[in-house]
Amino acid sequence: MKIFALFLVLSFQLFSMQAIALIHGEVTPSLEVSTVKLQIDHRHWLRSVNSWDEYTSQCSGVIVGKNPLTILTAAHCLREAKVDHETLLPSLTIVNQRELGIEYARLIKAFYKQFDEVEKNLALDVAVLVFDAELTDKVTFIPIQKAKISKQALLCGYGSGYKEVELQNPRCSKKTVLTDIKDFYSIMPQAYEKSDEMLYLKARAQFEYKKDIVKSLDILMAVNRLDSAGHYSADEPIPTSGDSGGPWIVESEKGELRLVAITSLVERFYHKTRYWPFFNIPEPLEDFPYVAYGIKLGHREVMDFLNDAIKQGADIQFSDKGFNFFGLGNQ
């Protein structure tokens, strides 16, 4: 099943796997948010022509420890990753090393599940990358916060929209977080159902299908593209292709950054409709995600995976102190 082709938009147009910055987000220095731009080499066997197809993609990631340098990203980013014959590790590079203060980095360990497992259970959509690296004092990391998720988070990534250029620094945006994603009307208001029932039903079908590949919806948090008036807006920042693996960040009472999730998948519209006015612009459908999901790093299943990586040499830092989400208070 070719599910994750939205972070390529394949069969169900549910996921966008191709690792392009958060649409309409604000350009932010990499160091401030410890956000990494990864370039990944892929190799895919084409049966029709009996040869290999090689290509590269980009994803986002976040530094969670420096001894050794450890980065989290989305596991689906490594689908069909080209494997180095000597190390048997995915062939990838950190593109923005200079901006992050990294002088040298070589991948020495990678912990992630294969794509056929990830597509059956989104809780597995986390990868841990460990590097032999030479770091300057500038390099920063963000510890994982395991406490409950609150109302807002800062999302960062290297994806880009139709009119945006790729950058060596991420785009970031503070977004309201949906922690209860069982009600589709909180993602796509009922008013849109009345104006184009067929497109609305297709969007709902995408939303419902997700339940088949998530053992528990509690592992996901979401952001939508509704403005302050509750209307869908193409001007609202939202993760897109290339933001996979990017951080969802909160802030402690002392102003310290804490990592609560990474971007996993987005859901897009199937087609444009004349009944929904926000489609009356030339941007392609790829620029019209309506919801994006993050994997909660504090979820038990994810924590088990991260702890296994720590036992095998990864440096993943945690912070369990009390915190506020950008001044909103604990929930």
Contacts in CASP RR format, 6 or more apart in sequence:
PFRMAT RR
TARGET T0000
AUTHOR 0000-0000-0000
METHOD contacts of the structure
MODEL  1
MKIFALFLVLSFQLFSMQAIALIHGEVTPSLEVSTVKLQIDHRHWLRSVN
SWDEYTSQCSGVIVGKNPLTILTAAHCLREAKVDHETLLPSLTIVNQREL
GIEYARLIKAFYKQFDEVEKNLALDVAVLVFDAELTDKVTFIPIQKAKIS
KQALLCGYGSGYKEVELQNPRCSKKTVLTDIKDFYSIMPQAYEKSDEMLY
LKARAQFEYKKDIVKSLDILMAVNRLDSAGHYSADEPIPTSGDSGGPWIV
ESEKGELRLVAITSLVERFYHKTRYWPFFNIPEPLEDFPYVAYGIKLGHR
EVMDFLNDAIKQGADIQFSDKGFNFFGLGNQ
1 11 0 8 1.000
1 119 0 8 1.000
2 8 0 8 1.000
2 10 0 8 1.000
2 11 0 8 1.000
3 10 0 8 1.000
3 11 0 8 1.000
3 12 0 8 1.000
3 14 0 8 1.000
3 15 0 8 1.000
3 119 0 8 1.000
3 213 0 8 1.000
4 10 0 8 1.000
4 15 0 8 1.000
4 16 0 8 1.000
4 17 0 8 1.000
4 76 0 8 1.000
4 79 0 8 1.000
4 115 0 8 1.000
4 118 0 8 1.000
4 119 0 8 1.000
4 265 0 8 1.000
5 11 0 8 1.000
5 15 0 8 1.000
5 16 0 8 1.000
5 17 0 8 1.000
5 18 0 8 1.000
6 13 0 8 1.000
6 14 0 8 1.000
6 15 0 8 1.000
6 16 0 8 1.000
6 17 0 8 1.000
6 241 0 8 1.000
6 265 0 8 1.000
6 266 0 8 1.000
6 267 0 8 1.000
6 268 0 8 1.000
7 15 0 8 1.000
7 16 0 8 1.000
7 17 0 8 1.000
7 18 0 8 1.000
7 19 0 8 1.000
7 74 0 8 1.000
7 76 0 8 1.000
7 77 0 8 1.000
7 241 0 8 1.000
7 242 0 8 1.000
7 243 0 8 1.000
7 244 0 8 1.000
7 263 0 8 1.000
7 264 0 8 1.000
7 265 0 8 1.000
7 266 0 8 1.000
8 15 0 8 1.000
8 16 0 8 1.000
8 17 0 8 1.000
8 18 0 8 1.000
8 241 0 8 1.000
9 15 0 8 1.000
9 16 0 8 1.000
9 268 0 8 1.000
9 286 0 8 1.000
12 206 0 8 1.000
12 209 0 8 1.000
13 206 0 8 1.000
13 268 0 8 1.000
13 270 0 8 1.000
14 206 0 8 1.000
14 209 0 8 1.000
14 210 0 8 1.000
14 265 0 8 1.000
14 267 0 8 1.000
15 76 0 8 1.000
15 265 0 8 1.000
15 266 0 8 1.000
16 240 0 8 1.000
16 241 0 8 1.000
16 242 0 8 1.000
16 244 0 8 1.000
16 265 0 8 1.000
16 266 0 8 1.000
16 268 0 8 1.000
16 286 0 8 1.000
16 289 0 8 1.000
17 57 0 8 1.000
17 76 0 8 1.000
17 77 0 8 1.000
17 79 0 8 1.000
17 241 0 8 1.000
17 244 0 8 1.000
18 57 0 8 1.000
18 241 0 8 1.000
18 242 0 8 1.000
19 38 0 8 1.000
19 40 0 8 1.000
19 57 0 8 1.000
19 58 0 8 1.000
19 59 0 8 1.000
19 60 0 8 1.000
19 74 0 8 1.000
19 77 0 8 1.000
19 241 0 8 1.000
19 242 0 8 1.000
19 244 0 8 1.000
20 58 0 8 1.000
20 158 0 8 1.000
20 159 0 8 1.000
20 160 0 8 1.000
20 161 0 8 1.000
20 166 0 8 1.000
20 240 0 8 1.000
20 241 0 8 1.000
20 242 0 8 1.000
21 27 0 8 1.000
21 156 0 8 1.000
21 157 0 8 1.000
21 158 0 8 1.000
21 159 0 8 1.000
21 160 0 8 1.000
21 164 0 8 1.000
21 166 0 8 1.000
21 167 0 8 1.000
21 170 0 8 1.000
21 171 0 8 1.000
21 243 0 8 1.000
22 155 0 8 1.000
22 156 0 8 1.000
22 157 0 8 1.000
22 159 0 8 1.000
22 170 0 8 1.000
22 171 0 8 1.000
22 172 0 8 1.000
22 173 0 8 1.000
22 237 0 8 1.000
22 238 0 8 1.000
22 239 0 8 1.000
22 240 0 8 1.000
22 243 0 8 1.000
23 159 0 8 1.000
23 160 0 8 1.000
23 161 0 8 1.000
23 164 0 8 1.000
23 171 0 8 1.000
23 237 0 8 1.000
23 238 0 8 1.000
23 239 0 8 1.000
23 240 0 8 1.000
23 287 0 8 1.000
23 289 0 8 1.000
24 164 0 8 1.000
24 171 0 8 1.000
24 173 0 8 1.000
24 235 0 8 1.000
24 236 0 8 1.000
24 237 0 8 1.000
24 238 0 8 1.000
25 171 0 8 1.000
25 172 0 8 1.000
25 173 0 8 1.000
25 237 0 8 1.000
26 171 0 8 1.000
26 172 0 8 1.000
26 173 0 8 1.000
27 167 0 8 1.000
27 169 0 8 1.000
27 170 0 8 1.000
27 171 0 8 1.000
28 35 0 8 1.000
28 156 0 8 1.000
28 169 0 8 1.000
28 170 0 8 1.000
28 171 0 8 1.000
28 172 0 8 1.000
29 99 0 8 1.000
29 169 0 8 1.000
30 36 0 8 1.000
30 37 0 8 1.000
30 96 0 8 1.000
30 99 0 8 1.000
30 100 0 8 1.000
30 168 0 8 1.000
30 169 0 8 1.000
30 170 0 8 1.000
31 99 0 8 1.000
31 100 0 8 1.000
31 101 0 8 1.000
31 138 0 8 1.000
31 139 0 8 1.000
31 140 0 8 1.000
32 140 0 8 1.000
33 62 0 8 1.000
33 142 0 8 1.000
33 154 0 8 1.000
33 156 0 8 1.000
33 170 0 8 1.000
33 172 0 8 1.000
33 247 0 8 1.000
33 249 0 8 1.000
33 257 0 8 1.000
34 62 0 8 1.000
34 63 0 8 1.000
34 64 0 8 1.000
34 100 0 8 1.000
34 140 0 8 1.000
34 141 0 8 1.000
34 142 0 8 1.000
34 247 0 8 1.000
34 257 0 8 1.000
35 60 0 8 1.000
35 61 0 8 1.000
35 62 0 8 1.000
35 156 0 8 1.000
35 157 0 8 1.000
35 158 0 8 1.000
35 170 0 8 1.000
35 172 0 8 1.000
35 246 0 8 1.000
35 247 0 8 1.000
36 60 0 8 1.000
36 61 0 8 1.000
36 62 0 8 1.000
36 63 0 8 1.000
36 71 0 8 1.000
36 73 0 8 1.000
36 94 0 8 1.000
36 96 0 8 1.000
36 100 0 8 1.000
37 58 0 8 1.000
37 60 0 8 1.000
37 61 0 8 1.000
37 94 0 8 1.000
37 95 0 8 1.000
37 96 0 8 1.000
37 158 0 8 1.000
37 168 0 8 1.000
37 170 0 8 1.000
38 58 0 8 1.000
38 59 0 8 1.000
38 60 0 8 1.000
38 61 0 8 1.000
38 71 0 8 1.000
38 73 0 8 1.000
38 77 0 8 1.000
38 92 0 8 1.000
38 93 0 8 1.000
38 94 0 8 1.000
38 95 0 8 1.000
39 56 0 8 1.000
39 57 0 8 1.000
39 58 0 8 1.000
39 92 0 8 1.000
39 93 0 8 1.000
39 95 0 8 1.000
40 56 0 8 1.000
40 57 0 8 1.000
40 58 0 8 1.000
40 59 0 8 1.000
40 77 0 8 1.000
40 78 0 8 1.000
40 81 0 8 1.000
40 90 0 8 1.000
40 91 0 8 1.000
40 92 0 8 1.000
41 54 0 8 1.000
41 55 0 8 1.000
41 56 0 8 1.000
41 81 0 8 1.000
41 82 0 8 1.000
41 90 0 8 1.000
41 91 0 8 1.000
41 92 0 8 1.000
42 54 0 8 1.000
42 55 0 8 1.000
42 56 0 8 1.000
42 57 0 8 1.000
42 79 0 8 1.000
42 80 0 8 1.000
42 81 0 8 1.000
42 82 0 8 1.000
43 52 0 8 1.000
43 53 0 8 1.000
43 54 0 8 1.000
43 80 0 8 1.000
43 81 0 8 1.000
43 82 0 8 1.000
43 83 0 8 1.000
44 52 0 8 1.000
44 53 0 8 1.000
44 54 0 8 1.000
44 55 0 8 1.000
44 80 0 8 1.000
45 51 0 8 1.000
45 52 0 8 1.000
45 53 0 8 1.000
46 52 0 8 1.000
46 53 0 8 1.000
54 82 0 8 1.000
57 77 0 8 1.000
57 242 0 8 1.000
58 95 0 8 1.000
58 158 0 8 1.000
58 159 0 8 1.000
58 166 0 8 1.000
58 242 0 8 1.000
59 73 0 8 1.000
59 74 0 8 1.000
59 77 0 8 1.000
59 158 0 8 1.000
59 242 0 8 1.000
59 244 0 8 1.000
59 245 0 8 1.000
59 246 0 8 1.000
60 73 0 8 1.000
60 156 0 8 1.000
60 157 0 8 1.000
60 158 0 8 1.000
60 159 0 8 1.000
60 170 0 8 1.000
60 242 0 8 1.000
60 243 0 8 1.000
60 244 0 8 1.000
60 245 0 8 1.000
60 246 0 8 1.000
60 247 0 8 1.000
60 263 0 8 1.000
61 71 0 8 1.000
61 72 0 8 1.000
61 73 0 8 1.000
61 157 0 8 1.000
61 245 0 8 1.000
61 246 0 8 1.000
61 247 0 8 1.000
61 262 0 8 1.000
62 71 0 8 1.000
62 72 0 8 1.000
62 73 0 8 1.000
62 142 0 8 1.000
62 156 0 8 1.000
62 245 0 8 1.000
62 246 0 8 1.000
62 247 0 8 1.000
62 259 0 8 1.000
62 262 0 8 1.000
63 69 0 8 1.000
63 70 0 8 1.000
63 71 0 8 1.000
63 100 0 8 1.000
63 139 0 8 1.000
63 140 0 8 1.000
63 141 0 8 1.000
63 142 0 8 1.000
64 70 0 8 1.000
64 71 0 8 1.000
64 72 0 8 1.000
64 141 0 8 1.000
64 142 0 8 1.000
64 143 0 8 1.000
64 144 0 8 1.000
64 259 0 8 1.000
64 315 0 8 1.000
64 316 0 8 1.000
64 317 0 8 1.000
65 141 0 8 1.000
65 315 0 8 1.000
65 316 0 8 1.000
65 317 0 8 1.000
66 135 0 8 1.000
66 139 0 8 1.000
66 141 0 8 1.000
66 315 0 8 1.000
67 315 0 8 1.000
68 108 0 8 1.000
68 130 0 8 1.000
68 131 0 8 1.000
68 132 0 8 1.000
68 133 0 8 1.000
68 313 0 8 1.000
68 314 0 8 1.000
68 315 0 8 1.000
69 102 0 8 1.000
69 105 0 8 1.000
69 130 0 8 1.000
69 131 0 8 1.000
69 132 0 8 1.000
69 133 0 8 1.000
69 135 0 8 1.000
69 139 0 8 1.000
69 315 0 8 1.000
70 128 0 8 1.000
70 129 0 8 1.000
70 130 0 8 1.000
70 131 0 8 1.000
70 141 0 8 1.000
70 314 0 8 1.000
70 315 0 8 1.000
70 316 0 8 1.000
71 94 0 8 1.000
71 128 0 8 1.000
71 129 0 8 1.000
71 131 0 8 1.000
72 126 0 8 1.000
72 127 0 8 1.000
72 128 0 8 1.000
72 129 0 8 1.000
72 245 0 8 1.000
72 259 0 8 1.000
72 262 0 8 1.000
72 297 0 8 1.000
72 316 0 8 1.000
73 126 0 8 1.000
73 127 0 8 1.000
73 129 0 8 1.000
73 244 0 8 1.000
73 245 0 8 1.000
73 246 0 8 1.000
73 262 0 8 1.000
74 125 0 8 1.000
74 126 0 8 1.000
74 127 0 8 1.000
74 244 0 8 1.000
74 245 0 8 1.000
74 246 0 8 1.000
74 262 0 8 1.000
74 263 0 8 1.000
74 264 0 8 1.000
74 295 0 8 1.000
75 112 0 8 1.000
75 113 0 8 1.000
75 115 0 8 1.000
75 118 0 8 1.000
75 124 0 8 1.000
75 125 0 8 1.000
75 126 0 8 1.000
75 127 0 8 1.000
76 115 0 8 1.000
76 118 0 8 1.000
76 119 0 8 1.000
76 125 0 8 1.000
76 244 0 8 1.000
76 264 0 8 1.000
76 265 0 8 1.000
77 127 0 8 1.000
77 244 0 8 1.000
77 245 0 8 1.000
78 90 0 8 1.000
78 92 0 8 1.000
78 110 0 8 1.000
78 112 0 8 1.000
78 115 0 8 1.000
78 127 0 8 1.000
79 115 0 8 1.000
79 118 0 8 1.000
80 115 0 8 1.000
81 90 0 8 1.000
81 91 0 8 1.000
81 92 0 8 1.000
82 90 0 8 1.000
82 91 0 8 1.000
83 89 0 8 1.000
83 90 0 8 1.000
83 91 0 8 1.000
84 90 0 8 1.000
84 91 0 8 1.000
87 107 0 8 1.000
87 108 0 8 1.000
89 107 0 8 1.000
89 108 0 8 1.000
89 109 0 8 1.000
89 110 0 8 1.000
90 107 0 8 1.000
90 110 0 8 1.000
92 107 0 8 1.000
92 129 0 8 1.000
93 105 0 8 1.000
94 100 0 8 1.000
94 102 0 8 1.000
94 105 0 8 1.000
94 131 0 8 1.000
95 168 0 8 1.000
96 168 0 8 1.000
96 169 0 8 1.000
97 103 0 8 1.000
97 104 0 8 1.000
97 105 0 8 1.000
98 168 0 8 1.000
99 168 0 8 1.000
99 169 0 8 1.000
100 138 0 8 1.000
100 139 0 8 1.000
101 135 0 8 1.000
101 136 0 8 1.000
101 138 0 8 1.000
101 139 0 8 1.000
102 133 0 8 1.000
102 134 0 8 1.000
102 135 0 8 1.000
102 136 0 8 1.000
102 139 0 8 1.000
103 133 0 8 1.000
103 134 0 8 1.000
103 135 0 8 1.000
103 136 0 8 1.000
104 133 0 8 1.000
104 134 0 8 1.000
105 131 0 8 1.000
105 132 0 8 1.000
105 133 0 8 1.000
105 134 0 8 1.000
106 131 0 8 1.000
106 132 0 8 1.000
106 133 0 8 1.000
107 129 0 8 1.000
107 130 0 8 1.000
107 131 0 8 1.000
108 130 0 8 1.000
108 131 0 8 1.000
108 132 0 8 1.000
109 128 0 8 1.000
109 129 0 8 1.000
109 130 0 8 1.000
109 312 0 8 1.000
109 313 0 8 1.000
109 314 0 8 1.000
110 127 0 8 1.000
110 128 0 8 1.000
110 129 0 8 1.000
110 130 0 8 1.000
111 127 0 8 1.000
111 128 0 8 1.000
111 129 0 8 1.000
111 130 0 8 1.000
111 305 0 8 1.000
111 308 0 8 1.000
111 309 0 8 1.000
111 312 0 8 1.000
111 314 0 8 1.000
112 126 0 8 1.000
112 127 0 8 1.000
112 128 0 8 1.000
113 124 0 8 1.000
117 124 0 8 1.000
118 124 0 8 1.000
118 125 0 8 1.000
119 213 0 8 1.000
120 213 0 8 1.000
121 213 0 8 1.000
121 214 0 8 1.000
121 215 0 8 1.000
122 210 0 8 1.000
122 213 0 8 1.000
122 214 0 8 1.000
122 219 0 8 1.000
122 220 0 8 1.000
122 264 0 8 1.000
122 265 0 8 1.000
122 293 0 8 1.000
122 295 0 8 1.000
123 214 0 8 1.000
123 215 0 8 1.000
123 216 0 8 1.000
123 219 0 8 1.000
123 295 0 8 1.000
123 299 0 8 1.000
123 301 0 8 1.000
123 302 0 8 1.000
124 305 0 8 1.000
125 264 0 8 1.000
125 265 0 8 1.000
125 295 0 8 1.000
126 262 0 8 1.000
126 295 0 8 1.000
126 297 0 8 1.000
126 302 0 8 1.000
126 305 0 8 1.000
126 306 0 8 1.000
128 305 0 8 1.000
128 306 0 8 1.000
128 309 0 8 1.000
128 314 0 8 1.000
128 316 0 8 1.000
130 309 0 8 1.000
130 313 0 8 1.000
130 314 0 8 1.000
130 315 0 8 1.000
141 317 0 8 1.000
142 247 0 8 1.000
142 249 0 8 1.000
142 257 0 8 1.000
142 258 0 8 1.000
142 259 0 8 1.000
143 258 0 8 1.000
143 259 0 8 1.000
143 317 0 8 1.000
143 318 0 8 1.000
143 319 0 8 1.000
144 258 0 8 1.000
144 259 0 8 1.000
144 260 0 8 1.000
144 297 0 8 1.000
144 298 0 8 1.000
144 306 0 8 1.000
144 316 0 8 1.000
144 317 0 8 1.000
144 318 0 8 1.000
144 319 0 8 1.000
145 250 0 8 1.000
145 258 0 8 1.000
145 259 0 8 1.000
145 260 0 8 1.000
145 298 0 8 1.000
145 318 0 8 1.000
145 319 0 8 1.000
145 320 0 8 1.000
145 323 0 8 1.000
146 297 0 8 1.000
146 298 0 8 1.000
146 303 0 8 1.000
146 318 0 8 1.000
146 320 0 8 1.000
147 320 0 8 1.000
147 322 0 8 1.000
147 323 0 8 1.000
147 330 0 8 1.000
148 330 0 8 1.000
148 331 0 8 1.000
149 177 0 8 1.000
149 179 0 8 1.000
149 221 0 8 1.000
149 260 0 8 1.000
149 261 0 8 1.000
149 296 0 8 1.000
149 331 0 8 1.000
150 177 0 8 1.000
150 250 0 8 1.000
150 324 0 8 1.000
150 325 0 8 1.000
150 328 0 8 1.000
150 329 0 8 1.000
150 330 0 8 1.000
150 331 0 8 1.000
151 176 0 8 1.000
151 177 0 8 1.000
151 325 0 8 1.000
151 328 0 8 1.000
151 331 0 8 1.000
152 174 0 8 1.000
152 175 0 8 1.000
152 176 0 8 1.000
152 177 0 8 1.000
152 250 0 8 1.000
152 325 0 8 1.000
152 326 0 8 1.000
152 328 0 8 1.000
153 174 0 8 1.000
153 175 0 8 1.000
153 177 0 8 1.000
153 221 0 8 1.000
153 223 0 8 1.000
153 248 0 8 1.000
153 249 0 8 1.000
153 250 0 8 1.000
153 260 0 8 1.000
153 261 0 8 1.000
153 325 0 8 1.000
154 172 0 8 1.000
154 173 0 8 1.000
154 174 0 8 1.000
154 175 0 8 1.000
154 247 0 8 1.000
154 248 0 8 1.000
154 249 0 8 1.000
154 250 0 8 1.000
154 251 0 8 1.000
154 326 0 8 1.000
155 172 0 8 1.000
155 173 0 8 1.000
155 174 0 8 1.000
155 175 0 8 1.000
155 223 0 8 1.000
155 237 0 8 1.000
155 239 0 8 1.000
155 243 0 8 1.000
155 246 0 8 1.000
155 247 0 8 1.000
155 248 0 8 1.000
155 249 0 8 1.000
155 263 0 8 1.000
155 292 0 8 1.000
156 170 0 8 1.000
156 171 0 8 1.000
156 172 0 8 1.000
156 246 0 8 1.000
156 247 0 8 1.000
156 249 0 8 1.000
157 170 0 8 1.000
157 171 0 8 1.000
157 172 0 8 1.000
157 239 0 8 1.000
157 242 0 8 1.000
157 243 0 8 1.000
157 245 0 8 1.000
157 246 0 8 1.000
157 247 0 8 1.000
157 263 0 8 1.000
158 166 0 8 1.000
158 167 0 8 1.000
158 170 0 8 1.000
158 171 0 8 1.000
158 242 0 8 1.000
158 243 0 8 1.000
159 166 0 8 1.000
159 171 0 8 1.000
159 239 0 8 1.000
159 240 0 8 1.000
159 241 0 8 1.000
159 242 0 8 1.000
159 243 0 8 1.000
160 166 0 8 1.000
160 167 0 8 1.000
160 171 0 8 1.000
160 240 0 8 1.000
160 242 0 8 1.000
161 240 0 8 1.000
161 283 0 8 1.000
161 286 0 8 1.000
161 287 0 8 1.000
162 283 0 8 1.000
162 284 0 8 1.000
162 286 0 8 1.000
162 287 0 8 1.000
163 283 0 8 1.000
164 171 0 8 1.000
170 246 0 8 1.000
171 237 0 8 1.000
173 237 0 8 1.000
174 326 0 8 1.000
175 223 0 8 1.000
175 237 0 8 1.000
176 223 0 8 1.000
177 221 0 8 1.000
177 222 0 8 1.000
177 223 0 8 1.000
177 248 0 8 1.000
178 186 0 8 1.000
178 187 0 8 1.000
178 221 0 8 1.000
178 222 0 8 1.000
178 223 0 8 1.000
178 224 0 8 1.000
179 221 0 8 1.000
180 186 0 8 1.000
181 187 0 8 1.000
181 217 0 8 1.000
181 220 0 8 1.000
181 221 0 8 1.000
181 222 0 8 1.000
181 293 0 8 1.000
182 217 0 8 1.000
184 204 0 8 1.000
184 207 0 8 1.000
184 208 0 8 1.000
186 224 0 8 1.000
187 207 0 8 1.000
187 222 0 8 1.000
187 224 0 8 1.000
187 290 0 8 1.000
187 291 0 8 1.000
188 200 0 8 1.000
188 203 0 8 1.000
188 204 0 8 1.000
188 207 0 8 1.000
188 224 0 8 1.000
188 232 0 8 1.000
188 290 0 8 1.000
188 291 0 8 1.000
189 226 0 8 1.000
189 230 0 8 1.000
189 231 0 8 1.000
189 232 0 8 1.000
192 200 0 8 1.000
192 232 0 8 1.000
192 276 0 8 1.000
193 200 0 8 1.000
195 273 0 8 1.000
195 275 0 8 1.000
195 276 0 8 1.000
196 273 0 8 1.000
196 275 0 8 1.000
196 276 0 8 1.000
199 269 0 8 1.000
199 270 0 8 1.000
199 271 0 8 1.000
199 273 0 8 1.000
199 276 0 8 1.000
202 269 0 8 1.000
202 270 0 8 1.000
203 267 0 8 1.000
203 269 0 8 1.000
203 270 0 8 1.000
203 290 0 8 1.000
206 267 0 8 1.000
207 267 0 8 1.000
207 291 0 8 1.000
210 220 0 8 1.000
210 267 0 8 1.000
210 293 0 8 1.000
211 217 0 8 1.000
214 220 0 8 1.000
215 301 0 8 1.000
218 296 0 8 1.000
218 299 0 8 1.000
219 295 0 8 1.000
219 296 0 8 1.000
219 299 0 8 1.000
219 301 0 8 1.000
219 302 0 8 1.000
220 264 0 8 1.000
220 293 0 8 1.000
220 294 0 8 1.000
220 295 0 8 1.000
220 296 0 8 1.000
221 248 0 8 1.000
221 260 0 8 1.000
221 261 0 8 1.000
221 293 0 8 1.000
221 294 0 8 1.000
221 296 0 8 1.000
222 291 0 8 1.000
222 292 0 8 1.000
222 293 0 8 1.000
222 294 0 8 1.000
223 238 0 8 1.000
223 239 0 8 1.000
223 291 0 8 1.000
223 292 0 8 1.000
224 238 0 8 1.000
224 290 0 8 1.000
224 291 0 8 1.000
225 232 0 8 1.000
225 233 0 8 1.000
225 234 0 8 1.000
225 236 0 8 1.000
225 238 0 8 1.000
225 289 0 8 1.000
225 290 0 8 1.000
225 291 0 8 1.000
226 232 0 8 1.000
226 233 0 8 1.000
226 236 0 8 1.000
227 233 0 8 1.000
227 235 0 8 1.000
227 236 0 8 1.000
231 278 0 8 1.000
232 276 0 8 1.000
232 278 0 8 1.000
232 290 0 8 1.000
233 278 0 8 1.000
234 278 0 8 1.000
234 279 0 8 1.000
234 281 0 8 1.000
234 283 0 8 1.000
234 287 0 8 1.000
234 288 0 8 1.000
238 266 0 8 1.000
238 289 0 8 1.000
238 290 0 8 1.000
238 292 0 8 1.000
239 246 0 8 1.000
239 263 0 8 1.000
239 266 0 8 1.000
239 289 0 8 1.000
239 292 0 8 1.000
240 266 0 8 1.000
240 286 0 8 1.000
240 287 0 8 1.000
240 289 0 8 1.000
241 266 0 8 1.000
241 286 0 8 1.000
243 263 0 8 1.000
243 266 0 8 1.000
243 292 0 8 1.000
244 263 0 8 1.000
244 264 0 8 1.000
244 265 0 8 1.000
245 262 0 8 1.000
245 263 0 8 1.000
245 264 0 8 1.000
246 262 0 8 1.000
246 263 0 8 1.000
247 259 0 8 1.000
247 261 0 8 1.000
247 262 0 8 1.000
247 263 0 8 1.000
248 259 0 8 1.000
248 260 0 8 1.000
248 261 0 8 1.000
248 262 0 8 1.000
248 263 0 8 1.000
248 294 0 8 1.000
249 257 0 8 1.000
249 258 0 8 1.000
249 259 0 8 1.000
249 260 0 8 1.000
250 257 0 8 1.000
250 258 0 8 1.000
250 260 0 8 1.000
250 323 0 8 1.000
250 324 0 8 1.000
250 325 0 8 1.000
250 326 0 8 1.000
251 257 0 8 1.000
251 258 0 8 1.000
251 323 0 8 1.000
251 324 0 8 1.000
251 325 0 8 1.000
251 326 0 8 1.000
251 327 0 8 1.000
252 258 0 8 1.000
252 319 0 8 1.000
252 321 0 8 1.000
252 322 0 8 1.000
252 323 0 8 1.000
252 324 0 8 1.000
253 322 0 8 1.000
253 323 0 8 1.000
253 324 0 8 1.000
253 327 0 8 1.000
256 319 0 8 1.000
256 323 0 8 1.000
258 319 0 8 1.000
258 323 0 8 1.000
259 297 0 8 1.000
260 296 0 8 1.000
260 297 0 8 1.000
260 298 0 8 1.000
261 294 0 8 1.000
261 295 0 8 1.000
261 296 0 8 1.000
261 297 0 8 1.000
262 294 0 8 1.000
262 295 0 8 1.000
262 297 0 8 1.000
263 292 0 8 1.000
263 293 0 8 1.000
263 294 0 8 1.000
264 293 0 8 1.000
264 294 0 8 1.000
264 295 0 8 1.000
265 292 0 8 1.000
265 293 0 8 1.000
265 294 0 8 1.000
266 289 0 8 1.000
266 291 0 8 1.000
266 292 0 8 1.000
266 293 0 8 1.000
267 289 0 8 1.000
267 290 0 8 1.000
267 291 0 8 1.000
267 292 0 8 1.000
267 293 0 8 1.000
268 285 0 8 1.000
268 286 0 8 1.000
268 288 0 8 1.000
268 289 0 8 1.000
268 290 0 8 1.000
269 285 0 8 1.000
269 288 0 8 1.000
269 290 0 8 1.000
270 285 0 8 1.000
271 285 0 8 1.000
272 279 0 8 1.000
272 285 0 8 1.000
272 288 0 8 1.000
273 279 0 8 1.000
274 280 0 8 1.000
279 288 0 8 1.000
295 302 0 8 1.000
296 302 0 8 1.000
297 303 0 8 1.000
297 306 0 8 1.000
306 314 0 8 1.000
306 316 0 8 1.000
309 316 0 8 1.000
310 316 0 8 1.000
322 330 0 8 1.000
323 330 0 8 1.000
324 330 0 8 1.000
325 331 0 8 1.000
END
